[in-house]
Amino acid sequence: MSEKERKEFKEEVFNGTDPKQYCDFEINTLLNKIPNNELKDIVRLIILMLSKHISSSYCFKGGLTEEHELLLPFYLDKTTDSDEFIVRSNYFYFVPEEHNW
């Protein structure tokens, strides 16, 4: 990111220095756009499942932790091969060849 882009970002998007505040702002903005409460709960759950990758008060213990993997039956993890997320679990075993849990 160039200095000009950084300056525009601070002027137009976010002027703070804490990424957690920015993530909270963006998540809150997203949740406020969703009219359906059931869908909001699903989005909150997905964010909770991504606690390892996001710093936010919407995440487990403020995010950037792996402790949610012990409490949630399923969580999302980023693959090393590509920029995709896969569902994982410490309680269930998925057999990819059979597409079955």
C-alpha positions as CSV (number, residue, x, y, z in Angstrom):
1,M,0.0,0.0,0.0
2,S,1.5,3.3,-1.0
3,E,1.6,6.3,1.2
4,K,-1.1,8.0,-0.8
5,E,-3.4,5.0,-0.5
6,R,-2.7,4.8,3.2
7,K,-3.6,8.5,3.6
8,E,-6.9,8.0,1.6
9,F,-7.8,5.0,3.7
10,K,-7.3,6.9,6.9
11,E,-9.3,9.8,5.6
12,E,-12.2,7.9,4.1
13,V,-12.4,4.5,5.9
14,F,-10.7,4.3,9.3
15,N,-8.4,6.7,11.1
16,G,-7.6,4.5,14.2
17,T,-4.6,2.4,14.8
18,D,-6.3,-0.7,16.4
19,P,-7.3,-3.4,13.9
20,K,-9.7,-4.9,16.4
21,Q,-11.7,-1.6,16.4
22,Y,-11.8,-1.6,12.6
23,C,-12.9,-5.2,12.4
24,D,-15.6,-4.5,15.0
25,F,-16.8,-1.5,12.9
26,E,-16.9,-3.5,9.7
27,I,-18.7,-6.5,11.3
28,N,-21.2,-4.2,13.0
29,T,-21.8,-2.5,9.7
30,L,-22.4,-5.8,8.0
31,L,-24.7,-7.1,10.7
32,N,-26.8,-3.8,10.6
33,K,-27.4,-4.4,6.9
34,I,-28.9,-7.8,7.4
35,P,-32.7,-7.6,8.2
36,N,-33.2,-11.2,9.1
37,N,-32.2,-12.1,12.7
38,E,-31.6,-15.8,11.8
39,L,-29.2,-14.8,9.1
40,K,-27.5,-12.4,11.5
41,D,-27.0,-15.4,13.9
42,I,-25.5,-17.4,11.1
43,V,-23.0,-14.6,10.2
44,R,-22.1,-14.2,13.9
45,L,-21.5,-18.0,14.1
46,I,-19.2,-17.9,11.0
47,I,-17.3,-15.0,12.5
48,L,-16.9,-17.0,15.7
49,M,-15.7,-20.0,13.7
50,L,-13.0,-17.7,12.2
51,S,-11.7,-16.6,15.6
52,K,-8.2,-17.9,14.7
53,H,-8.0,-15.4,11.8
54,I,-9.9,-12.3,12.9
55,S,-9.2,-9.8,15.8
56,S,-12.6,-8.7,17.0
57,S,-14.8,-8.6,20.0
58,Y,-17.3,-10.7,18.0
59,C,-14.7,-13.5,18.1
60,F,-13.9,-16.0,20.8
61,K,-11.8,-14.2,23.5
62,G,-11.1,-11.2,21.2
63,G,-9.9,-13.4,18.3
64,L,-6.6,-14.5,17.0
65,T,-6.8,-17.6,19.3
66,E,-7.2,-21.3,18.7
67,E,-9.2,-21.9,21.9
68,H,-12.5,-21.8,20.0
69,E,-11.5,-25.0,18.3
70,L,-11.9,-26.8,21.7
71,L,-15.4,-25.4,22.4
72,L,-17.1,-25.3,19.0
73,P,-18.0,-28.6,17.3
74,F,-16.8,-27.1,14.0
75,Y,-14.5,-24.3,13.0
76,L,-13.1,-22.8,9.8
77,D,-9.5,-23.1,8.9
78,K,-7.5,-21.7,6.0
79,T,-5.9,-24.2,3.7
80,T,-2.2,-23.9,3.0
81,D,-2.6,-24.6,-0.7
82,S,-5.0,-21.8,-1.6
83,D,-7.0,-19.0,-0.1
84,E,-10.0,-21.2,0.8
85,F,-11.5,-22.1,4.2
86,I,-12.5,-25.6,5.1
87,V,-14.7,-26.9,7.9
88,R,-12.8,-28.8,10.6
89,S,-13.6,-30.4,13.9
90,N,-11.9,-31.8,16.9
91,Y,-14.9,-34.0,17.6
92,F,-16.0,-35.3,14.2
93,Y,-14.0,-37.0,11.4
94,F,-14.7,-36.1,7.8
95,V,-13.9,-38.7,5.1
96,P,-13.4,-36.5,1.9
97,E,-13.6,-39.5,-0.5
98,E,-17.0,-40.5,0.9
99,H,-18.2,-36.9,1.5
100,N,-19.4,-38.2,4.9
101,W,-18.9,-37.3,8.6
